[in-house]
Amino acid sequence: MSKVCAVVITYNRRELLDECLQAITAQTYPCDHIVVIDNASTDGTAEMVKERWAGRTDLHVLTKNIGAAGGYNLGMRLAYQTGADHVWVMDDDVMPEPDALAALLAAAETLDGRGITPAFLTSVARAPGGAVTNVPEMDRRLNALAYENWPDLLNHGLVPVTRAALVSNLIPRATLTQHGLPIAGMFIWGEDSEFTLRVTRERPGYIVGASRALHVRQLAGVLDIRTERNPARIGYHFHRIRNDVYMKRRFEGSRSVARLMRRQVTLALRLCQEQEFAKARIVLRGLMAGLSFNPPIEAADAPCTIAGVRHVAGEPQVAAAALAPAEQAFPNDLRPAV
């Protein structure tokens, strides 16, 4: 029996979090542990968890919002230190179906029987209207006959993938041991893409057709600063653009960086023409920051760089008791040199 620790990241969505936790605890394959990271919510999230989920979750409350990236970094670190065989990761707006985890673990057994060790396994996510969302990128690497290998396990409902969202994503312990944690410094938007691209360089992850989850996103569709109206989210686009440049540098090279720069400069000019000067500045600031952004990748058992975490409920974890600042890059860190 595999030991599974679920990790849920939450911020100011206590009712959705309650639904998410209900979905996790209703799984036909029960989790051994549930870690909840409250990213400095102000809506009574911590009080709700203490009232409704005392004894069933391990709640850690941050004193300031460190973004999804920081939340995943901390949550996966804590889960790793429970000794879990798999870490099951999601946001508070993800509602896995009752057999979602069992289907992911069954897929792991199928792959193991064929001598395949997946980098991760992920569920099929759908929006409330039924449309698929958070679709991973298919792994198009070739087999021994120089054909794309992705149809190999279609009869098992499995397709190899690379880039994926952390939406009902089951990560084997070995992946975290080998590749480390999501990059906390990315803050928001892109940290899941960077992490999954990094861990699938040698072997793919797999999307599992039999594992399904509902993703109740705040805003559906592709992120776009032009259509963004929420002032707080407008500011977050700085991180998105900076992180995009960083990932192009790291995974695709100078030509891809140049193409992205041209597109974003063109976007900034159009925003200026539309009198959207604040948005244009955010685009240009993100571009410039991305050229020098070089964050460390931390090992799952490295000292934590995140300060201001309060352990509220559940069994205390080693990492939560020793949140001493540290700068320890992961040994396999392959960041760009520029």
C-alpha positions as CSV (number, residue, x, y, z in Angstrom):
1,M,0.0,0.0,0.0
2,S,1.5,3.3,-1.1
3,K,1.6,6.1,1.6
4,V,0.0,9.2,0.1
5,C,0.2,12.7,1.5
6,A,-2.2,15.3,-0.1
7,V,-1.1,18.9,-0.3
8,V,-3.7,21.7,-0.7
9,I,-2.8,25.4,-1.2
10,T,-5.4,27.9,-0.3
11,Y,-5.9,31.7,-0.2
12,N,-9.2,33.4,0.8
13,R,-11.5,30.7,-0.5
14,R,-12.6,28.9,2.6
15,E,-15.8,27.5,1.2
16,L,-14.0,26.1,-1.9
17,L,-11.3,24.7,0.5
18,D,-14.0,23.0,2.5
19,E,-15.4,21.3,-0.6
20,C,-11.9,20.3,-1.7
21,L,-11.1,18.7,1.6
22,Q,-14.5,16.9,1.5
23,A,-13.5,15.5,-1.9
24,I,-10.1,14.4,-0.7
25,T,-11.5,12.6,2.4
26,A,-14.2,10.9,0.3
27,Q,-11.6,9.1,-1.8
28,T,-11.9,5.3,-2.2
29,Y,-8.2,5.1,-1.6
30,P,-7.7,7.2,1.6
31,C,-4.8,9.6,2.1
32,D,-2.5,9.0,5.0
33,H,-2.0,12.7,5.6
34,I,-3.4,16.0,4.4
35,V,-1.3,19.2,4.5
36,V,-3.0,22.5,4.1
37,I,-1.0,25.7,3.4
38,D,-3.0,28.8,4.1
39,N,-1.3,31.6,2.2
40,A,-2.1,34.4,4.7
41,S,-5.9,34.3,4.1
42,T,-8.0,37.0,5.6
43,D,-11.4,35.4,5.3
44,G,-11.4,33.1,8.3
45,T,-9.9,30.1,6.4
46,A,-7.7,29.0,9.3
47,E,-10.7,29.2,11.7
48,M,-12.8,27.1,9.4
49,V,-10.2,24.4,9.1
50,K,-9.7,24.3,12.9
51,E,-13.5,24.1,13.4
52,R,-14.4,21.6,10.7
53,W,-11.2,19.6,10.0
54,A,-9.5,19.4,13.4
55,G,-7.6,16.1,13.7
56,R,-7.9,15.4,9.9
57,T,-5.6,17.9,8.4
58,D,-2.2,19.5,9.2
59,L,-2.7,23.2,8.8
60,H,0.2,25.7,8.3
61,V,-0.7,29.4,8.2
62,L,1.7,31.9,6.5
63,T,2.0,35.4,7.9
64,K,2.2,36.8,4.4
65,N,1.1,35.7,0.9
66,I,4.1,34.1,-0.8
67,G,2.2,33.0,-3.9
68,A,1.3,29.6,-5.2
69,A,5.0,28.9,-5.9
70,G,5.9,29.4,-2.3
71,G,2.9,27.5,-1.1
72,Y,3.7,24.5,-3.2
73,N,7.4,24.7,-2.2
74,L,6.5,24.5,1.5
75,G,3.6,22.1,1.2
76,M,5.6,19.6,-0.9
77,R,8.5,19.9,1.5
78,L,6.3,19.1,4.5
79,A,4.7,16.2,2.6
80,Y,8.1,14.8,1.7
81,Q,9.2,14.9,5.3
82,T,6.2,12.7,6.3
83,G,7.9,9.9,4.4
84,A,5.1,9.7,1.9
85,D,5.6,7.5,-1.2
86,H,3.5,9.9,-3.3
87,V,2.6,13.6,-2.9
88,W,-0.9,14.5,-4.3
89,V,-0.9,18.2,-5.1
90,M,-3.8,20.6,-5.9
91,D,-5.2,24.1,-5.3
92,D,-8.3,24.7,-3.1
93,D,-10.5,25.0,-6.2
94,V,-9.9,21.4,-7.4
95,M,-12.5,18.7,-6.6
96,P,-11.3,15.2,-7.4
97,E,-13.9,12.6,-8.1
98,P,-14.0,9.8,-5.4
99,D,-11.9,7.3,-7.4
100,A,-9.4,9.9,-8.7
101,L,-6.6,8.9,-6.4
102,A,-7.2,5.2,-6.8
103,A,-7.1,5.6,-10.6
104,L,-3.7,7.5,-10.4
105,L,-2.2,4.8,-8.2
106,A,-3.6,2.0,-10.4
107,A,-1.9,3.7,-13.4
108,A,1.4,3.8,-11.4
109,E,1.0,0.0,-10.9
110,T,0.4,-0.5,-14.6
111,L,3.4,1.5,-15.5
112,D,5.6,-0.3,-13.0
113,G,4.5,-3.6,-14.5
114,R,6.0,-2.4,-17.8
115,G,9.2,-1.2,-16.2
116,I,8.2,2.5,-16.5
117,T,8.8,5.0,-13.7
118,P,6.7,8.2,-14.4
119,A,7.8,11.6,-13.4
120,F,4.3,12.3,-12.2
121,L,0.7,11.3,-12.9
122,T,-2.1,13.8,-13.4
123,S,-5.9,13.7,-13.6
124,V,-8.1,14.9,-16.5
125,A,-9.5,18.3,-15.3
126,R,-12.7,19.7,-16.5
127,A,-14.4,23.1,-15.9
128,P,-17.8,23.3,-14.3
129,G,-19.4,23.5,-17.8
130,G,-17.7,20.2,-18.8
131,A,-15.0,21.5,-21.1
132,V,-11.5,20.1,-20.5
133,T,-9.1,22.6,-18.9
134,N,-5.4,22.6,-17.8
135,V,-4.5,20.3,-20.7
136,P,-0.9,19.0,-20.4
137,E,1.5,19.1,-23.3
138,M,1.9,15.7,-25.0
139,D,5.4,14.1,-24.9
140,R,6.3,13.6,-28.5
141,R,9.7,11.9,-28.0
142,L,10.4,9.0,-30.4
143,N,10.5,5.3,-29.9
144,A,13.2,2.9,-31.3
145,L,11.6,3.1,-34.7
146,A,11.8,6.9,-34.8
147,Y,8.0,7.2,-34.4
148,E,6.3,9.3,-31.8
149,N,5.7,7.0,-28.8
150,W,2.7,8.7,-27.2
151,P,0.1,6.1,-28.4
152,D,1.9,3.2,-26.7
153,L,-0.4,3.0,-23.7
154,L,-3.6,4.3,-25.1
155,N,-5.3,1.0,-24.4
156,H,-4.6,1.7,-20.7
157,G,-5.9,5.2,-20.9
158,L,-2.5,6.7,-20.4
159,V,-0.7,9.4,-22.5
160,P,2.8,10.7,-21.8
161,V,3.0,14.4,-21.1
162,T,5.6,17.0,-20.1
163,R,4.3,20.5,-19.1
164,A,1.3,20.2,-16.8
165,A,-0.6,22.1,-14.1
166,L,-0.5,21.0,-10.5
167,V,-4.1,20.1,-10.6
168,S,-4.6,16.6,-9.0
169,N,-1.0,15.9,-9.8
170,L,0.5,12.8,-8.1
171,I,4.2,13.1,-7.6
172,P,6.4,10.1,-6.7
173,R,8.8,10.6,-3.8
174,A,11.7,9.7,-6.2
175,T,10.8,12.6,-8.4
176,L,11.2,15.1,-5.5
177,T,14.4,13.3,-4.3
178,Q,16.0,13.6,-7.8
179,H,14.7,17.0,-9.0
180,G,13.8,19.1,-5.9
181,L,10.9,21.4,-5.2
182,P,9.0,24.0,-7.2
183,I,10.8,27.3,-7.2
184,A,9.4,29.5,-4.5
185,G,10.8,32.7,-6.0
186,M,8.6,32.4,-9.0
187,F,5.7,33.5,-6.8
188,I,2.8,32.9,-9.1
189,W,2.0,31.7,-12.7
190,G,4.5,29.4,-14.3
191,E,5.9,27.6,-11.3
192,D,4.0,24.4,-12.2
193,S,5.1,24.6,-15.8
194,E,8.7,25.0,-14.7
195,F,8.5,22.1,-12.3
196,T,6.9,19.7,-14.6
197,L,9.2,20.6,-17.5
198,R,12.2,20.1,-15.3
199,V,11.1,16.7,-13.9
200,T,10.2,15.3,-17.4
201,R,13.5,16.0,-19.1
202,E,14.5,12.3,-18.7
203,R,11.2,10.6,-18.6
204,P,7.6,11.7,-19.1
205,G,4.6,12.2,-16.8
206,Y,1.3,10.6,-17.7
207,I,-2.2,11.9,-17.9
208,V,-4.6,9.2,-16.6
209,G,-7.9,9.0,-18.4
210,A,-9.7,7.2,-15.6
211,S,-8.8,9.9,-13.0
212,R,-11.0,12.9,-13.2
213,A,-11.3,16.2,-11.3
214,L,-13.4,19.4,-11.4
215,H,-11.4,22.6,-11.5
216,V,-13.5,25.6,-10.4
217,R,-11.1,28.3,-11.6
218,Q,-11.6,32.0,-10.7
219,L,-11.2,33.0,-14.3
220,A,-11.5,30.5,-17.1
221,G,-9.3,30.7,-20.2
222,V,-5.8,31.9,-21.0
223,L,-4.2,34.6,-18.8
224,D,-4.1,37.9,-20.6
225,I,-3.2,41.3,-19.1
226,R,-5.2,43.1,-21.8
227,T,-8.5,41.7,-20.5
228,E,-7.5,41.7,-16.8
229,R,-9.6,44.0,-14.6
230,N,-8.7,42.9,-11.1
231,P,-6.0,45.4,-9.8
232,A,-4.3,42.8,-7.7
233,R,-4.2,40.3,-10.6
234,I,-3.0,43.0,-13.0
235,G,0.1,43.3,-10.8
236,Y,0.6,39.6,-10.8
237,H,1.3,39.7,-14.6
238,F,4.7,41.0,-13.8
239,H,5.5,37.6,-12.4
240,R,3.9,35.8,-15.3
241,I,6.0,37.7,-17.9
242,R,9.2,37.5,-15.9
243,N,8.7,33.7,-15.4
244,D,7.9,33.2,-19.1
245,V,11.2,34.8,-20.1
246,Y,13.1,32.7,-17.5
247,M,11.6,29.5,-18.8
248,K,12.3,30.4,-22.4
249,R,15.9,31.0,-21.4
250,R,16.1,27.8,-19.5
251,F,14.2,25.3,-21.7
252,E,14.2,26.7,-25.2
253,G,17.1,29.0,-25.8
254,S,17.9,32.5,-27.2
255,R,15.7,32.3,-30.3
256,S,12.6,31.6,-28.3
257,V,13.6,34.4,-25.9
258,A,13.9,36.8,-28.8
259,R,10.5,35.9,-30.2
260,L,8.9,36.3,-26.8
261,M,10.6,39.7,-26.3
262,R,9.3,40.9,-29.7
263,R,5.7,39.8,-28.9
264,Q,5.7,41.4,-25.5
265,V,7.3,44.7,-26.7
266,T,4.6,44.8,-29.4
267,L,2.0,44.2,-26.7
268,A,3.4,47.0,-24.6
269,L,3.2,49.4,-27.5
270,R,-0.4,48.4,-28.1
271,L,-1.2,49.0,-24.5
272,C,0.3,52.5,-24.7
273,Q,-1.8,53.2,-27.8
274,E,-4.9,52.2,-25.8
275,Q,-3.8,54.5,-22.9
276,E,-3.1,51.5,-20.7
277,F,0.3,52.9,-19.5
278,A,0.3,51.0,-16.2
279,K,-0.2,47.7,-17.9
280,A,2.5,48.5,-20.4
281,R,5.0,49.3,-17.6
282,I,4.2,45.9,-16.0
283,V,4.9,44.1,-19.3
284,L,8.3,45.9,-19.8
285,R,9.3,45.5,-16.2
286,G,8.5,41.8,-16.4
287,L,10.6,41.4,-19.6
288,M,13.6,43.2,-18.1
289,A,13.4,41.2,-14.8
290,G,13.2,37.9,-16.7
291,L,16.6,38.5,-18.4
292,S,18.4,38.3,-15.0
293,F,16.0,36.2,-13.0
294,N,18.0,33.2,-11.7
295,P,16.2,31.6,-8.7
296,P,17.6,28.6,-6.8
297,I,16.1,25.2,-6.9
298,E,15.9,23.6,-3.5
299,A,16.1,20.0,-2.5
300,A,13.1,18.5,-0.8
301,D,15.1,18.0,2.4
302,A,17.0,21.3,2.3
303,P,16.6,23.9,5.1
304,C,13.6,26.0,4.3
305,T,14.0,29.6,3.1
306,I,10.4,30.6,3.9
307,A,9.9,32.6,7.1
308,G,6.7,33.3,9.0
309,V,4.9,30.0,9.1
310,R,2.7,29.1,12.0
311,H,1.8,25.5,12.6
312,V,-1.9,25.6,13.7
313,A,-3.4,22.1,13.7
314,G,-2.4,18.6,13.2
315,E,0.8,16.7,13.9
316,P,3.9,19.0,13.9
317,Q,6.3,18.6,11.1
318,V,10.1,18.8,11.2
319,A,10.3,21.5,8.5
320,A,7.7,23.7,10.3
321,A,9.7,23.6,13.5
322,A,12.9,24.6,11.7
323,L,12.1,27.3,9.3
324,A,15.5,28.9,9.4
325,P,16.5,31.0,6.4
326,A,18.9,29.3,4.1
327,E,20.3,29.6,0.6
328,Q,20.8,26.0,-0.6
329,A,20.5,25.4,-4.3
330,F,19.5,21.9,-5.5
331,P,22.6,20.0,-6.7
332,N,21.0,19.3,-10.0
333,D,20.3,23.0,-10.6
334,L,20.4,23.6,-14.3
335,R,19.6,27.3,-14.3
336,P,20.8,29.4,-17.3
337,A,24.1,31.1,-16.9
338,V,22.7,34.5,-17.9
